Amino acid sequence: MTSYDTKVLSVLAISILVSTILGILFPSTGELFSPYILIILGLLLFLNLIQLDFQDLISIFRNPKFLLILSILKVIIIPVVMYFVTNLINPKYALSVLLLSGISTGLGAPFVTNYVRGRLSIIVGMVIITSLAVPFVLPTLVYVLYNTEFSIPVLDMILLLIISLVVPLMGSGIIKKYLPGLATSINKSSLPLSIFLMDLINFAIFSKFSGYFYLELPFVIVTTILAFVLFATFAITGYLIFYFMNKDSSTKDKISGLIALSYVNNILVTVFAQQFFGSQVAALAAFYNMPYYIGIIFLKILSIKLIKNSSSE
């Protein structure tokens, strides 16, 4: 690992810790950023789509075998399995686990992919497919498994997709084609700006749940442990899918499979779970931010070792 990598990891770790603490200690300030989380996510995505190879994205959709397998696994198989396992162990968390497990690949996943040197086209493809599928699949799973009706408004989800994915995707493509100098400048500054935007999101999310850290600390501890367990389960599953189904796949593809399943849109779950089921159900998705960000640090270290080993073979 280079000294630059070490410095970036240090900055990332410290900023995540500080933004979490600030959200808990100063919730009223953090909540000021809550209405703008969608815009912040869109900006984060835009900064990282500058690096997207559009031809590679097209080739992914022309041969979508693994993309479809990952998507089915992501929005159907994993949430169903995790629901039944959780229902056997601790039914109290079954709904929270179902919602978090069944949500789409997150808009922050492209940043993670760029940072750890995964294959960005796989992640963007997963974001598109799972974001389109979730408004139909997840409410159905909740109704069938939990016997509770709720809906993710399709028009709202389409609007969300347009604002936070299509606009950044088209914007980055236009800038790369017509303003290559600006694209290069954005690319050079994308890492520090991305870390700053993630800190704002983290600050806003933990401000909404700061009361639990003062009044229900045991609940926070158990929920956080569960979040780490889920993150590890998703990550290992995503990596192994590429490992076993295509042993000739590159290390970048395997890392991308890991990211596609573990870096989910937990922010969206936090919003609608709180609206439909209350803050206790939404808390798991909010506390998922801890393994989400801490995982970036360990994933960076792991990817450096894996890529170094694969290149030396």
N, C-alpha and C positions, 0 to 999 in steps of 0.2 A: 504494500500500500504506500502510495506517495505521500509526501508531507502535505500536498494540497488536499488529497482525499481525507487525511486526518483532520485538517483544519475545518473542512466543510462538515464532516461528521460531528465535530465538536460544536460548531455553530448550530447545527441542526438539533442536536441533543439538548443544548442549553436553551435554545429558543422554544422548543417544545415544552420543556419543563417550566420555563418562565410564563409562557402563554397559558398553560394549564393552571398554575398557581394564581395568576392574575384574574383568570375567569372565576375561580373559586372565591378569591378575596374581594374582588370588585365586580360583582354581578351586574349592577346597574349600568356600569360603563360598558361591559362586554355585550349587554343586550342591545346597545345602540347599533351594533354591527349586524344583528340578527336579520333585519329586513333585507340586507344586502348580500346575504350568503350566496344566493343564486348568481348575482353579478360577479362576486369574487370567484366563484367556481368557474364561471365563463372565462374570466380573465386568466385564471390559472391554466385552463385548458388551452386557450389561445397561445399563451407563451410556450406551451410544450408541443402544440401541433405544428409549429414552425419547422420542426425536425421531421415531420411525417413525409415519407416517400409515397406519393399518391399512386404511383405505378404498382408499388408493393401492396398497397391496400386493395387495388383493383384485382391483382393476382390472387389475393386471399379470398375474395368473393367469387372468383372464377373457379377456385378449387376449395370449396368451403367445408370439406369433410370434418376437419378437427374443430373448426369454428362452430359448426352445428352440434358436434358432440359436446363441446364445452358448454354451449348455450343450454342444451337440454339438461345437462348435469347441473348447471348453475341455477336454472329457474324451476326445475321440477324434481329431479332425483335427490339432490342434496337437501333442499328444504324439507321434503317428505321424510327422509331418513333421520335428519336431525330433530325433527318434530317428535317422532316416535321414540327416539332414544331419550330425549329430554323429558318427554311425558312419563317415561318409566322411572327416571331418576329423580326429577323434581318438576312436577306438573306446573308449578307456579311460573316457571320460565318458558313453558312450551310455546306460547304465543309469541313472546319476544324473540325466541330463537327462530321460529318459522318466518317471521317478518324479515329478520336480518339475513337469514340464510337464502331467502327467495328474492331478494332485491337485486337489481341490475349491477353490472360492473360499474364502478364509480368514475366520476368525471376527474377525480384526482389521480386515477391510475396511470394516465399518460405521463404525468410528472415522475412517478415512481419508476416507470419503464425507462424513460430517458436517463434518469439518474443512475440506475443500476445496469444500464445498457442491455435492455431487453429488446424485443421486436415490437415496435410501436404499432405497426399495422394490425397485428393480432388483437391488441388491446382496443384500438379504435373500432375494429370490427365487432368485438364483443360488446362494447358500449352501445353501439348502434342497435345490434340485434336484441340484446337483453332489455334495453330501454323500451323498445317497441313491444316486446313480449310481456313484460311485467304488469302493465295495467290490466291485462286480460287474465294472465295465469295466476298471479298472486292472490287477487280477491277470490278466485275460484278455489284455490288451495285452502284459504282461511275459512271459507264457507263449508267446504267438505270436511276438513279435519277438525275445525274448531267450532263449527256450527254457528258461526257469527257472520253476519253480512256487513261488508263494508266495500267501498269502491274507491279506486284511484281514478278520478275523472279523466277520461281518455283525452278530451280536448286540452285539459290542463297539462297532461303529460306530454302531449304533442308540442304544446307551447313551450314547456320546459326543455324539450329536446331541441326545438328550433333555437331558443335563446342561448342555451348553454352548450350545445354541440354543433348544430348546423352553422350558426353564425360564426363561431370561432373557426370551424373547419373551412368555410368558404373564405373568411377573412384571411386566414393564414395562407391559403392557396393563392389568393389574389396578390398578396404582398410578396410571396415567394416568386411569382411569375413576373410581376411588373415592377416591384421595388426590391430587387435582390440585396441591395446595400442595406436597406432597412431591416430586411429579414435576418441578415448576418448580425446586425447590431442587437436585434431583439434576442437572437439565439445566444449571444455572448452574455447578455444580462439576465437570461431567463432563470438561472438557478437561484441567485439571491432574491429576485423578485418572487419566485415561486415559494421559497421558504417563508418570506414575509406574508404572502397571501394565506398560506397554510396556518401560520400563527394567528392571523385574524380570525380564521374559521374556528380554530381551536379555542381561542379566547371567547368567541361568541357562544359556542356550544356548551362549554363548561360553566359559563355564567348562568345558563338556564337551569342547571342542575346543582348549583353550588349549595343549596339548602340541604341536600342529602349528605354532604360531607360534614355538616354540623349536627344534623339531627338523626341520621340513619347510617352511621359509618359501617356497621356490619353488613347492611344491604349493599353498600358501595363496594366493599371488599369482595363479597361473593359474586356480585355482578361483574366486577372487573376481572376476576379469575376466569369466569365463564367466557368473557369476551376474548381473553388470551387463548383459551382452549379452542374456541371456535375459529379464531384467526389461524392458529396452527393447523387445525383440521382442514380448513379450506386451502391453505397454502400447500400442504403436503399432497392433498388430492390433486390440485392443479398441476403440480410438478410431475407426479406419477402418471397422470393421464398421457402426457407427451412421452414420458420415459418408456412406458409399456406399449403404447399403441404405435409409436414410431421411434424405435431405438436409434435410428439414424438422424433424428431431429437434432438441431444444434442446441448448444447450451442456452443461447438467447431465446429459443422457442420454449424450452422447458421453464426458464425463468418467467417468460411471458405467461405461460399457463398458470404458474403459481400466482402471479399478480392478478390475472383475470378473475380468479375465484376468490382471492382473499381481500383484494382492495375494492370493496363494494361501496355502493352509494348509501352508506349508513346515515348521512345527513338527511337524505330524503325520508328514510325510515323514521328518524327522530321526529321530523315534522308531522307526518301523517299518523304515526303511532300515538303521538301526544294528542292529536286532534280527535282520533276515533276511540282510543283505549286508555288514555291517561298517561301521566308522566312515569309511572313505575314500569309500564310496558316499554315506553320509549327509552328508558334509562340504559338498557343494554346497548342499543344502537349508539347512544351518546358516548358511553364509556368505551365503545369499540375504537374510539379515537386513540386510546392509549396504545393498544397493540398495533393499530394502524400506523402510527408515527414511529413508535419504537421499532416496529418491524422493518422500517426503511433502513435503519442503521444496521441491523443484523443482516438484512438482505444485501446491502451494499458490500459488506465484508464477505459474505458468502459468494456473491457474484464475481468479485475480484478473484477469489480462489478458484472458482469453477472455470471461469474464462481462461485464467492463467494455466490451469491444468489441461484444459481442452486444446489450447494453442501449442502446448509443449509436447502433445502426443503425436 
